[in-house]
Amino acid sequence: MGEILDFELGSARLRVKRAENSLTIARKETDKENGAAVDLALYCRIPAAQQRVTDARKRQSHICPPDETSK
């Protein structure tokens, strides 16, 4: 049972990290001169990336509550 919980928690941490990286990359791309079409696509992508970060953190907190993750 403990191994399954460790695996799920590791997967959740990885999911959070990937979502955060995707959001960071999208924000960095908005600083470049890409053109209007690319900027519009990025501005649509950023809220979706923010939602993925929120969902991933929520899923992680369901697996292991925040007070247990600090141990």
Contacts in CASP RR format, 6 or more apart in sequence:
PFRMAT RR
TARGET T0000
AUTHOR 0000-0000-0000
METHOD contacts of the structure
MODEL  1
MGEILDFELGSARLRVKRAENSLTIARKETDKENGAAVDLALYCRIPAAQ
QRVTDARKRQSHICPPDETSK
5 63 0 8 1.000
5 64 0 8 1.000
8 63 0 8 1.000
9 60 0 8 1.000
9 63 0 8 1.000
9 64 0 8 1.000
12 56 0 8 1.000
12 59 0 8 1.000
12 60 0 8 1.000
12 63 0 8 1.000
12 64 0 8 1.000
13 60 0 8 1.000
15 56 0 8 1.000
15 59 0 8 1.000
15 60 0 8 1.000
16 53 0 8 1.000
16 56 0 8 1.000
16 57 0 8 1.000
16 60 0 8 1.000
18 56 0 8 1.000
19 49 0 8 1.000
19 52 0 8 1.000
19 53 0 8 1.000
19 55 0 8 1.000
19 56 0 8 1.000
20 53 0 8 1.000
22 49 0 8 1.000
22 52 0 8 1.000
23 46 0 8 1.000
23 49 0 8 1.000
23 50 0 8 1.000
23 52 0 8 1.000
23 53 0 8 1.000
26 42 0 8 1.000
26 45 0 8 1.000
26 46 0 8 1.000
26 49 0 8 1.000
27 46 0 8 1.000
29 38 0 8 1.000
29 42 0 8 1.000
30 39 0 8 1.000
30 42 0 8 1.000
30 43 0 8 1.000
30 46 0 8 1.000
34 42 0 8 1.000
60 69 0 8 1.000
END
